[in-house]
């Protein structure tokens, strides 16, 4: 068969291996009656990239870690509450730390920055900060494609950096489970493991304004409702900064830093992360960037 011969030319060994995990995942959810459009879309995209030609195969290799992260994220539902109890989820202790370190004195009362911002929320600010939250996956993929065209080695550093970054984040969610800021106004300090995930009030207002359930659907099916620490939302754009810095001049560097700062502000304004989460997410990204570079130097030295 001509198609099979073409596939064998691209992948002489383990011809079906590139697409197998993603297609098998879609089949698994189809058998359970829970197949989503994104399962199908990822499977089709993987097949197109892996088997069209040598150039798309190379792009597939560069983007492979992003796909692996997507599988891991989707699989998190099976370990949703592993290691969590209603007594070990952090909320009011985090809030107290926020008040102590980053709080504001308003009318003689100490409030968190989140409280202050929520009292002054506007439609314009909701939309402004919904943008990075709604497009961060597109930004990661788009920047990966840019790196593919510009510098494949940097692309590999960036995408393979996403894998340990996410694994470290997922592990932390179970070692140090933490509720997001939006949880407190709804439930107080009472932790309920069966609590419903939410996009938060601000993003739900954006959904209502647009007449779609984009954010409710995306964040409403989250399996890590108590995964506020660290903020991976801010870690992703910072990894873009660290890996892409040398490829850009002033404008490109400024745009990368702006996207990182925009995401940090959005994470707080949208009530999704404590400032502590922002600090830790930043630290995780820097640690991974350093680790990836050290590993690359070790491999290079070993090859010599």
Secondary structure, 3 states (H helix, E strand, C coil): CHHHHHHHHHCCCCCCHHHHHHHHHHHHHHHCCCCCHHHHHHHHHHHHHHHCCHHHHHHHHHHHHHHHHHHHHHHHHHHCCCCCCCCCCECHHHHHHHHHHHCEEECCEEECHHHHHHCCCCHHHHHHHHHHHHHHHHHHHHHHHHHHHHCHHHHHHHHHHHHHHHHHHHHHHHHCCECCHHHHHHHCCCCCCCCCCCCCHHHHHHHHHHCCCHHHHHHHCCCCCCECCCCHHHHHHHHHHHHHHHHCCHHHHHHHHHHHHHHHHHHHHCCCCCHHHHHHHHHHHHHHHHHHHHHHHHHHHHHC
